[in-house]
Amino acid sequence: MQFAELGGTLQATAYVPSQATLGTDDDWPVWQAPLKCEITAVKFVPSAAVTANATHYSIYTLTRYTAGATATTVATRTWAATDSVAETPEAMTLSATAANVLLAADDTLAMVKTHGGNGLVIPDGLVVIRYKLTGS
């Protein structure tokens, strides 16, 4: 059996380092689509607890980069209102735009950190990407 023949939901994981400097945005490439696929779920597993802050918060955006196209939001997680528990997987919110979760072969996904106010330190963690192959 070849990879392209796999059915069902597949999973990719990647380490996301901490950005410990308040007010600093960052961008970490985490995965490249092996074939055409659809992202079905994304989770973030923080290594330590995070206390949300409505004034000074951070946002993680899983962003799709396609050669020659504008970056597109695939999933997001904000720490403006909801805390995180250490080592506990939490769902990121998938884009409501169906086309945003469809990737072409070799599209790259990156975790992009932005902030509101002074930002919030987010510990390192794991991003878990679940996807289904949709063609070659």
N, C-alpha and C positions, 0 to 999 in steps of 0.2 A: 504494500500500500504506500502511496506517495502522500506527502503532506497535504497537497491540494484536495485529496480525497477524504480527508477527515471530516466527520460530521459532528453535530452537536456544538456545545459551547466549549471553547478553548480558553486558556488563561495565560496571561503574561504578567510578570511581576518585575518591579524595579525599585531600587533604593532611592529615596529622596533625602538629600542631606538637609540638615538644619540651616536656617539663615538666622543667626543669632544677633545680627545688627538691626536694631529698630530703625524703621524708616527706609530700609533697603529692599528694593525689588530684585527678583532674580528669575532665572530661566534655566531649567534642567531638562535636556532631552532624555526621555525615558524608554522609548520603544519605536521601532520601525515596522510597519505592517509588512508581513511577508508576501501577502496576496491581497486581492480585494476582500474587504471584510466589513462587518457592522459591529460597532461597539454596543454591547448589550448591558453592561454594568461597570461601574468603577467604584472602588473602595480605597480609602486611605486608612492606614494603620499607624497611628503615632506611637513613638517609643515612650512618651511621657504624657501626662495629662496636660490639657490646655484649658485655661479659663477664658471664656469669651469676654469681649469688651466692646460695648456699642460705640464707643468713641475712638478707641485705638485698637484696630483689628487688622487681620491679614486675610487675604483671599487666595486660595489655590485654584487655578484654572487649568484643566487639562486641555491643551490647545493642539489642533491639527495643523500641520504645515504641509502644503502641497506645492511642489515646484511650480513657480510662476503664478501662484494664487495668493490671495489674502489669507492670513491666519484665521482659523475658525474655532470657536469654543465648542468643546465636546462635553465637558462636565465641570462643575464648580463646587467648591466648599468654602464657606465664609465662617470666620470666627467672630462675628459681630453679635451673635445671640445664643449660639449653641456650643456648650463645652465639649471637650473630647476626653475620653477615658484612656489611660495608658494601655497599649497593646490590644485595643478593642477596635475591630474593623468598623468603619462607618461609611455609609453610602455617600458618594458625591452625587449631586443632582445632574442628571443627563440633560443635554440640550433638548428643548421642546421642538427644535427644528430637525425633522427627520434626516435631511441631507447632511447635517453636521456630524452625525455619528457614522457616516459611510466613508470608508477610507479606500483609496486606491493603493495598489502595490507600491511600496517604498514611501508612502506618506509617513511622516514622522510625528510622534506625539511628544509634547514637552509639558512639564509641570511649570507653570508660570506663577510666581508669587508677586502679588501687588498688595498695597496696604491703604488703609484709611487712617486719618489722624497720624499718630506716630508709629503705627503698625503694632504688631504683636509677634513675639518670638514663637516660632513653630518648631517643635523638636524634629529630629530626623524621623523617618518612617518609611513605610512600604506603600507603593501604589499597586493595586491589583486591578488589572484590566481584563474584563471578560469580553470575548468576541466570537462571532460566527463567520466562517469563510463564506463569501458570496460569489466567488468566481476566481479565475486565474489572472 
